[in-house]
Amino acid sequence: MFFWLGPWLGETPLQLRFPRLFELSQNKWETVAGMFSLGWGREMRLGSGEEGCGRWEEELLVEFRGLLHDITLQVNVGDKWLWHSDQVTGYSVCGAYQFLCSSYQQFNNYASELLWENEAPVKVSLLACRLFRNRLPTKYNLFSRGIIPQDSQLCVGGCGEIDSSNHLFSK
């Protein structure tokens, strides 16, 4: 995880908590372990002789160092990702789908950025867009449009449920 960019120390990344220090940092893309090995930036100096550095930055640096003073990393213990929506069972596609469906109103507000302004291939973004708008050619949707008969909308897996987006992505 990146030292400045990840929420590894509380919920707010250090980049947002200390934007001026991030701007002045020479190690913007360093990992947490990398910054730990560098002494948490103890070598970072913001002398008033430097252009743009003054008393305010020095006070920020004192707060920054105080925040990291008592933190040590455990040797031979790996990092892990934590799915905040279900901390008991962890991440699952079903859980992610249910989370996104339950917060559909919030999702609509930033769906465009999430779906289209990322590094995913266009076909993946298109699939996600069609999924969240219930526009996949499931048997239920095909029946709703009068393309297939009612008795043909059951899942081909033999479970007896209707073949819908919810069934396909959450079961």
N, C-alpha and C positions, 0 to 999 in steps of 0.2 A: 504494500500500500504506500502511496506517496505521502511524504511527511506534510507538505503544505496543502495538498489538494484533497486528501481523504479525511473522513470524519473518524479518525482513530482516537481522538482525545475529546470525548464528548460528542455532541451531535453537530457542532459547527466546525468545519475545516479551519485550520489555522490561517489559511489564505484569507478567509472572510473575517476572522477574529482580529488578525493583525495585517490588514492590507498594505500598510506602508512598509512594514518589515518584509513582507513577501515581495514587494516591488524592489526593495533594495537587496534582496537575497541573491547570492551567486549560485545557490543550490535549489532552484525552483522545482526541478524534476527528481529530486533525491527521494529515496525510500525512507521509511521510518528507521529501518535498521542502518541504512547508510548515514543518516543524520545522528543516530546514536553513536556510531563508530567515530563520527567527527566531533563528538562531545556536545550534541544538541545545539550546535551553533555558538558554543562559548567563545569561539574564535571570531565571531561576528563583531566587528567594531564599527561604531558609527560616530567617529570623532566629529566635533563641531567644525573642524577644518574642511571636511568633505562637503562638496556642493549639495545643497538640499537637505543636509542633516543638521539637526539642532537639538535643543533640550527635549522637545516633545518625542523625538525618535529615541533618545536615550532613555526616557521614562518608559516608553513602550518596550524597549529591550530589557529593562529591569523586570517588568511584569512578565514578559515572555520567558526569561530565564527562571523566574520564580515558579512559573507554571510547570516547567520541565525539571525543576531541581530534584524532586524526589522520585522521578520515574526512571525505572531500570527495566530493560528487556530481559526476559527469561531465555537463557541459552538452551538450545535443543528443544524448544517448544515452537511448533509451527503456527503460522497464522491461519485463521479460518474465517470464512464468510459467514455472516449471520443473517438469516431472513427474518426481519423484524415482524412480518405479518403472522408468522406461526413459529414461535421459538421452541415449541415442544417437538413437533415432527420435522421441522426444517423446511427447506424449499421443495416444492413440487410444482409441476406444470399446472395441475389442478388447482393448487392453492394460489398460484399467480393469476390464473384465469379468473377464479372467484374473487380475488382481491380487486382486479381491474373492473370486473362487472359490477361489484358492489359500490365502487367509487366512479361510476360511469360519468356522472355530472362533472366531477373534478377532472376526469380523464379527458373529456371533451375540450376543456380549456387549454390543455397543452398537448393534445393528440397530434396536431400537425408537426410540432417540433419533435416530439418523441418518435413519430413514425417516419417522417421524411427528412429530417435534418440530422442524420446519423451515418455511421459507416456501414450499416447493413446493406446487403444487395437489394436492389429495387424490388425483386420478386418477393423477398421476405417482408419488406414494408407493405407491399401490396396485399399479401396474405393477411398480415396483421390488421390492416385497414378494413379489409373485407370481413374478417372475423368479428371485429368490434362493431361493425355496422350490420351484422347478421346478413351478409350478402354472399356467403359461400354457397355453392350449389349442393347443399345437403338435400336429402330426400324430403325432409319437412318443407324446405323452401321451394323445392320443385313441385311438391303437391300444392302448396299455397298458391302457386302461379298457374295451376291447372296443367302442368306438364306431365305428371305421372298420376296414376289412380291412388286413391286413399289406402288401399291394401298393400301398396308397394313402399310405404314410407317407414317400414320397420328396419332396424339396424341389421346389416348383413352378418354381424357376429353372432346372431342367434340369441341375443339377450332379451329380446322382446320389447325393447324400448324404441321410441321414435328416433330416427337418425337426424339429430339436430346439432348445431354448433356446440350447444351446451353439453350434449351427450358425448360428442366426439372429443372435446377438449377437457372435460372434467371427470370422466369416468375411467 
